[in-house]
Amino acid sequence: MDCLKMPERLHSVSTGAKAVVSIPDNEGFQIILKERSGVFKSEFDLTPLHEDSNDLIHKSGKSEFHVDIRGGAFHLKSRK
């Protein structure tokens, strides 16, 4: 999925598939990550929201992304 504008919310479930989402440079986002097995990749600088947490934040964390990986892959790319 190639987003021209930054989405306010995103919900992705990857089960044995690869999901690729391209977003423009933005004010920031928060990722609520459930990774049972599979791969999560991001071209953005992410920091853990809390210690021992899979929740990640980029800049202000304005938008919220729910990513559930069940044996698949999710790749968050920077739209150039």
Backbone as ProteinMPNN parsed JSONL, in Angstrom:
{"seq_chain_A": "MDCLKMPERLHSVSTGAKAVVSIPDNEGFQIILKERSGVFKSEFDLTPLHEDSNDLIHKSGKSEFHVDIRGGAFHLKSRK", "coords_chain_A": {"N_chain_A": [[0.845, -1.159, 0.0], [0.627, 2.15, -0.889], [0.785, 5.173, 0.515], [-0.298, 8.432, -0.04], [-0.902, 10.488, 1.682], [-0.396, 10.859, 5.199], [-1.733, 8.279, 7.099], [-4.24, 8.372, 9.692], [-4.883, 6.205, 11.244], [-4.056, 2.714, 11.24], [-4.529, -0.711, 10.575], [-3.194, -3.843, 10.523], [-3.01, -7.259, 9.681], [-0.883, -9.858, 9.284], [-0.724, -12.934, 7.985], [1.17, -15.4, 7.138], [1.894, -13.909, 4.935], [3.322, -11.1, 3.14], [3.212, -7.804, 4.065], [3.5, -4.582, 2.8], [3.886, -1.257, 3.518], [3.956, 2.031, 2.498], [4.706, 5.195, 3.675], [4.525, 8.812, 3.862], [7.066, 11.201, 4.988], [6.529, 12.368, 8.282], [4.674, 13.664, 11.176], [4.856, 11.805, 13.114], [4.303, 8.535, 14.638], [2.738, 5.819, 16.389], [3.328, 2.437, 17.061], [1.539, -0.402, 17.752], [2.516, -3.421, 18.402], [2.067, -6.808, 17.712], [3.756, -9.594, 17.613], [3.864, -12.694, 16.803], [5.163, -14.734, 15.342], [7.427, -14.208, 12.735], [8.396, -11.363, 10.708], [9.263, -7.998, 11.35], [9.894, -4.93, 9.864], [11.252, -1.648, 9.59], [11.783, 1.486, 8.045], [11.998, 3.736, 9.475], [13.18, 5.593, 12.333], [12.72, 4.078, 15.347], [11.63, 3.93, 18.734], [11.294, 2.08, 21.778], [8.182, 2.275, 23.452], [7.735, 1.709, 26.125], [9.712, 0.061, 28.631], [10.459, -3.389, 28.066], [8.451, -3.757, 26.156], [6.518, -4.212, 23.168], [5.515, -2.08, 21.919], [6.06, 0.688, 19.883], [7.51, 3.906, 19.06], [7.613, 6.754, 16.898], [8.912, 9.884, 16.504], [6.447, 12.217, 17.397], [4.34, 10.435, 17.789], [1.747, 10.686, 16.832], [-0.13, 9.403, 14.966], [-1.758, 6.146, 14.976], [-0.821, 2.831, 14.677], [-1.795, -0.489, 14.344], [-0.277, -3.506, 14.338], [-0.241, -6.813, 13.551], [1.493, -9.689, 13.451], [1.552, -12.847, 12.18], [3.288, -15.164, 11.451], [3.957, -14.032, 9.083], [5.114, -11.127, 7.336], [5.842, -7.665, 7.913], [6.495, -4.608, 6.494], [7.457, -1.391, 6.909], [7.783, 1.357, 5.019], [9.569, 4.31, 3.995], [8.085, 6.793, 2.143], [9.317, 8.134, -0.711]], "CA_chain_A": [[0.0, 0.0, 0.0], [1.398, 3.376, -1.023], [-0.045, 6.259, 1.035], [0.114, 9.775, -0.415], [-1.027, 11.249, 2.92], [-0.179, 10.063, 6.396], [-2.987, 7.79, 7.686], [-4.41, 8.592, 11.132], [-4.898, 4.87, 11.85], [-3.794, 1.598, 10.345], [-4.62, -2.017, 11.225], [-2.692, -4.86, 9.6], [-2.787, -8.62, 10.17], [-0.119, -10.599, 8.283], [-0.7, -14.362, 8.266], [1.838, -16.081, 6.029], [1.995, -13.0, 3.787], [4.153, -9.923, 3.369], [2.517, -6.524, 3.89], [4.422, -3.457, 2.653], [3.166, 0.01, 3.583], [4.824, 3.2, 2.297], [4.093, 6.417, 4.179], [5.403, 9.976, 3.715], [7.65, 11.748, 6.205], [5.353, 12.78, 9.034], [4.849, 14.145, 12.55], [5.149, 10.676, 13.978], [3.301, 7.492, 14.793], [2.944, 4.804, 17.416], [3.019, 1.094, 16.57], [1.171, -1.429, 18.73], [3.012, -4.585, 17.669], [1.902, -8.182, 18.197], [4.6, -10.386, 16.707], [3.9, -14.072, 17.273], [6.319, -15.217, 14.59], [7.496, -13.447, 11.503], [9.399, -10.303, 10.618], [8.845, -6.598, 11.299], [10.973, -4.042, 9.422], [10.854, -0.254, 9.437], [12.823, 2.408, 7.587], [11.925, 4.884, 10.374], [13.792, 5.417, 13.645], [11.696, 3.737, 16.325], [12.085, 3.675, 20.09], [10.258, 1.419, 22.569], [7.331, 3.183, 24.226], [7.995, 1.33, 27.515], [10.634, -1.063, 28.742], [9.822, -4.708, 27.909], [7.214, -3.562, 25.39], [6.602, -4.248, 21.712], [4.958, -0.838, 21.401], [7.15, 1.518, 19.394], [7.09, 5.258, 18.721], [8.441, 7.559, 16.0], [8.641, 11.311, 16.739], [5.384, 12.568, 18.356], [3.396, 9.334, 18.005], [0.4, 11.205, 16.54], [-0.971, 8.369, 14.349], [-1.664, 4.866, 15.669], [-0.812, 1.67, 13.791], [-1.872, -1.794, 14.989], [0.36, -4.473, 13.438], [-0.298, -8.17, 14.095], [2.239, -10.558, 12.531], [1.324, -14.261, 12.517], [3.999, -15.987, 10.487], [4.17, -13.28, 7.856], [6.068, -10.033, 7.449], [5.316, -6.314, 7.757], [7.584, -3.705, 6.193], [7.033, 0.011, 6.871], [8.777, 2.066, 4.21], [9.472, 5.758, 3.849], [7.727, 7.171, 0.765], [10.266, 9.161, -1.187]], "C_chain_A": [[0.896, 1.229, 0.0], [0.496, 4.547, -0.627], [0.524, 7.607, 0.611], [0.073, 10.707, 0.792], [-0.805, 10.302, 4.095], [-1.518, 9.594, 6.957], [-3.034, 8.089, 9.186], [-4.344, 7.269, 11.881], [-4.605, 3.827, 10.784], [-3.908, 0.317, 11.153], [-4.207, -3.065, 10.191], [-2.534, -6.192, 10.327], [-2.099, -9.377, 9.033], [-0.038, -12.057, 8.708], [-0.106, -15.071, 7.057], [1.949, -15.227, 4.782], [2.895, -11.832, 4.158], [3.327, -8.678, 3.075], [3.573, -5.425, 3.835], [3.586, -2.185, 2.608], [4.186, 1.131, 3.457], [4.084, 4.441, 2.758], [5.063, 7.586, 4.006], [6.039, 10.348, 5.052], [6.52, 12.447, 6.958], [5.721, 13.266, 10.416], [5.129, 13.015, 13.53], [3.987, 9.706, 14.082], [3.715, 6.562, 15.923], [2.538, 3.468, 16.823], [2.724, 0.18, 17.76], [1.444, -2.749, 18.017], [2.725, -5.885, 18.414], [2.636, -9.061, 17.197], [4.725, -11.796, 17.275], [5.071, -14.808, 16.628], [6.286, -14.478, 13.266], [8.496, -12.316, 11.629], [8.734, -8.936, 10.557], [10.052, -5.77, 10.895], [10.416, -2.637, 9.288], [12.041, 0.565, 8.968], [12.845, 3.674, 8.452], [12.639, 4.561, 11.677], [12.679, 5.206, 14.665], [12.334, 3.516, 17.689], [10.958, 2.972, 20.844], [9.486, 2.443, 23.398], [7.547, 2.959, 25.72], [9.058, 0.236, 27.511], [9.863, -2.367, 28.632], [8.501, -4.618, 27.156], [7.494, -3.69, 23.907], [6.002, -3.0, 21.09], [6.105, 0.114, 21.081], [6.623, 2.9, 19.021], [8.121, 5.912, 17.812], [7.993, 9.005, 16.158], [7.518, 11.492, 17.757], [4.409, 11.444, 18.647], [1.959, 9.7, 17.695], [-0.55, 10.142, 15.963], [-0.762, 7.045, 15.08], [-1.81, 3.714, 14.683], [-0.852, 0.399, 14.641], [-1.355, -2.822, 13.986], [0.409, -5.821, 14.142], [0.362, -9.096, 13.073], [2.117, -11.995, 13.025], [1.991, -15.143, 11.46], [4.238, -15.296, 9.158], [5.24, -12.22, 8.068], [5.347, -8.707, 7.246], [6.508, -5.397, 7.573], [7.017, -2.291, 6.046], [8.122, 0.813, 6.187], [8.505, 3.557, 4.195], [9.193, 6.071, 2.381], [8.613, 8.326, 0.342], [9.634, 10.046, -2.232]], "O_chain_A": [[1.821, 1.328, 0.806], [-0.448, 4.876, -1.346], [1.692, 7.899, 0.869], [0.905, 11.605, 0.917], [-1.005, 9.093, 3.982], [-2.369, 10.428, 7.267], [-2.009, 8.065, 9.867], [-3.828, 7.199, 12.996], [-4.867, 4.026, 9.598], [-3.44, 0.256, 12.29], [-4.801, -3.158, 9.117], [-2.001, -6.252, 11.435], [-2.663, -9.521, 7.948], [0.641, -12.384, 9.681], [-0.8, -15.315, 6.069], [2.084, -15.759, 3.68], [3.191, -11.603, 5.33], [2.805, -8.514, 1.972], [4.435, -5.339, 4.709], [2.693, -2.045, 1.772], [5.16, 1.183, 4.208], [2.975, 4.718, 2.3], [6.278, 7.389, 4.001], [5.615, 9.88, 6.109], [5.647, 13.053, 6.338], [6.891, 13.288, 10.799], [5.587, 13.253, 14.648], [2.86, 9.998, 13.682], [4.871, 6.528, 16.345], [1.51, 3.375, 16.151], [3.553, 0.013, 18.654], [0.689, -3.147, 17.129], [3.087, -6.047, 19.579], [2.183, -9.244, 16.067], [5.581, -12.063, 18.119], [5.875, -15.433, 17.321], [5.214, -14.164, 12.748], [9.333, -12.303, 12.532], [7.773, -8.731, 9.816], [11.117, -5.884, 11.502], [9.256, -2.449, 8.92], [13.165, 0.37, 9.429], [13.628, 4.586, 8.188], [12.702, 3.402, 12.085], [11.802, 6.056, 14.824], [13.439, 2.982, 17.79], [9.785, 3.236, 20.58], [10.072, 3.361, 23.971], [7.544, 3.915, 26.497], [9.27, -0.431, 26.498], [8.715, -2.437, 29.07], [7.545, -5.321, 27.482], [8.571, -3.326, 23.436], [5.978, -2.868, 19.866], [7.003, 0.321, 21.897], [5.444, 3.057, 18.706], [9.323, 5.672, 17.926], [6.817, 9.315, 15.965], [7.615, 10.977, 18.871], [3.711, 11.491, 19.659], [1.038, 9.089, 18.238], [-1.676, 10.009, 16.443], [0.268, 6.835, 15.721], [-2.794, 3.63, 13.948], [-0.039, 0.23, 15.55], [-1.929, -2.988, 12.91], [1.025, -5.957, 15.199], [-0.145, -9.268, 11.965], [2.526, -12.32, 14.139], [1.309, -15.792, 10.667], [4.682, -15.932, 8.202], [6.154, -12.393, 8.874], [4.368, -8.628, 6.503], [7.429, -5.396, 8.39], [6.197, -2.031, 5.165], [9.235, 0.937, 6.696], [7.371, 4.006, 4.361], [9.949, 5.678, 1.493], [8.638, 9.373, 0.987], [10.284, 10.959, -2.742]]}, "name": "protein", "num_of_chains": 1, "seq": "MDCLKMPERLHSVSTGAKAVVSIPDNEGFQIILKERSGVFKSEFDLTPLHEDSNDLIHKSGKSEFHVDIRGGAFHLKSRK"}
